Amino acid sequence: MKLPEQGVLLRIFVGETDLLDGKPLYERIVLKAKELNLAGATVVRGLMGYGAHSRLHTAKLLRLSDDLPVIIEIVDTQEKLDTLLPFLDETVAEGLITMEKVRVVKYRSAPDK
């Protein structure tokens, strides 16, 4: 797959304990992105954060949170990312979803061995 130089970054902020049908929401989002043949997805676990409710979530030793922030990042074309938006609208009950233009410098996989 080749990505054009002008791409779009879709960023989805949810909680680590957010579930969809008993499975982590972030996992369901990545699997849906793969099903839609998007270029790729990465899930990053945050060490600290807060959202619309202003509740602080942190991984500090003295105050372990069971709901750390999770960010799912996907870069692809606007048209391809638009195919994921209805799924996100249905499944992300709490969180934040952003999109921004990005310059794709390189997108390659290693040759198969």
N, C-alpha and C positions, 0 to 999 in steps of 0.2 A: 504494500500500500504506500502511496506517495501522498504527502501532505503539501498543499501550496504554502508558499512563504507566509502569506497572511492567513492566520488561523484564529480560532476563538478558544479561550480558556473558560470552561464551565467549572465553577467551584461550588460545592455543596457542603454546608456546615450542618451537622446533626450531632446528636448525643450518642456516645458509645453504646448505651443500653437501649436505644430506640430499636424496636422490633417491627417486622412485617411477617405475619404468618409464622411467628415463633423463631425466626432467624434474624440476625442483625441486619438492620436497614442498610447499612453501608455495603454489606455483602450482596444484598439483593440489587442495589443500584449498580454495582460493578458487574454482576452477572447479566443484568438487563443491557448495560452498555456493550458487553461482549456479544450478546444475542443480536443487537442492532448493528454489529460490526463497526463499532466506533474504534478509533485508532488505538486507544489504550486508556487505562484508568489507574490512578494511584490513590491509596488511602493512607492518610497521615493521622496519627494519634497525637492530640495536643496535650501538653503538660499542664496547661492552665488556661482558663477562659471563662467568659460569661456571655449570656445572650439576652434575649428580650425580657426575661424574668429577672435579670440582674443577680441571679444566684451564681456565686463563685464556685467553680469546679477546679480542683487542683490535685496534683499527684504528690504533693509534699508528704513526707513520711508521717508527720504527726496528724495529718488530716487527709486520709485517703478518700478520694472520691470514687464512687462506683459509676459515675457517668461523665467521663472525661469527653472533651470535644473531639470530634472526628471530622476531618476534611477529606472529601473526595474530589480529586482534580482530573479533568478530562480535557484534552486538547484535540480539536478536530475542526471541520468547517462548520459554519453557522447552520447550513442546511442539514447536516448529519446530526448535529447536537439538537436541533429542533425536533427530531424524531423521539428524543428522550424526554422532552419537556412534559408531555401529557402524563407519562408514568410518574415523574417527579411531583407533578401537581396532585396526583392521587395519593401518593405515598408519604410525602414529607409533610407531616402535620405541624411540626415545630422545627424551626431552623432558619437558615438563610441560603439563598441561591443567588449567585452572581455570575455575570458573563463579562468578559473583556477581550478586546482584540490583542493578539500576541503575534510576534514575529517568530516563525518557526525557522530555526537555524539549521537543525539537522534532525531527521527522524529515520533511523535505520535499525535493522536487526542484523546480527552476525550471520554469516552464511551457515547453513546447516552442515553439520559435521558428518 
